[in-house]
Amino acid sequence: MQEVQAAKIKALTKALDQMPHGGDLRPLAQIIGCKESEILDFSANLNPFAPAPEILAAIRTKLDQISRYPDPEPRDLIQALARAKQLPAAEIFIGHGAADLITRLALALRLIRPQGEAVCLPLPNFSAYARAFKAAEWELKTVNHIYSSEPVDLASCWQEEEEALLLCHPNNPSGLLYAPAELEALLRRAVELQKFLIVDQCFLNFLPAERAARYDIEKLAAKIPGAREQLVCLYSLTKFYSIPGLRLGYLHSANCELNKKLSELTPPWPLNYPAELAGLAALKLPAAEQEEERLKIQALRLRQKQALKALNRSFGREIFSQITGEANFIAFCCSESNLAARLLAAKKPIYIRQLKTVPGAPENSYRIAVRDSFEQELLNSALKAVIQAAQP
């Protein structure tokens, strides 16, 4: 029996080492010998209280209309976003998720900077950036900063020959927020260099509204002359509204030259009809209800952090360290090896995101999504059992 379990852990470890993202359950289920639905997925960072019934109803009531083409330019959704964000509609671009828009952005930047050679990529970072910018023939100048042993001033690291700096805020995978002063320094550096600061704010919507406004780089840019034109922001509507199967994101840029190329690179029908319906329904949801969900998610996040620290105390040593996260997920390091594979091989398989495949993240680091209290209890019980089993 032990040999079978060891073989399963070995196979799961190999599969996990080849996965650049979370949420891919099929190959894991095949190794475990279970249905995908039987795996409790903590690897995908989504709202545990969504999707809202209004979003599902909006799709269901108009399913008969999928026999027609969607809007060649999703004008209704763009106008709705423009009203919600108080932005000009011409500055908003819709895509099938942030990854789609990142690819277009990398190509658009190449078209307006044909002689450009490099972009600055702080690590760790969302893997889609490296893939898209390499495909557009950009050299990636990396800076290890989140897990660096010494403080790193990103504004000083941004060199003149680098056409853009790519940032996730909150950082993915650590979940850390950048201080407003650090963001302002990067904005001023972008204006000074006349280069682009590209900021992924896909998880900012998980912060309570007042806190999110304080850390929103678009609001900070409005106070700095020339900063809006050098700033590009990416957002997701699939994370907070928990509709990743529909793929829905948007980009905001106030730079006319860049926007012209983005328009040229936008394909006809850039969004499917159900995704547009979902987006329109999401933007109509009551603000008070969404804020209530944010507060619940924040309470669950703090609860899970405390649970990891409680496990440390119960075992009398620091098994979990560098516990971080301000949005809807938590990153940590673990002293036990093969934690992700061992959790999957348990009686109730649980999938957490191992981060050793993310450049710049420690070898023994992991990320877990915030889920409801019952599922958190299942995770914490499984963590305790795995640690106990590893004791000599």
Summary of the structure (lengths in Angstrom):
residues: 392
radius of gyration: 21.4
end to end distance: 18.8
largest distance: 67.0
contacts: 1284
relative contact order: 0.17
helix: 48%
strand: 16%
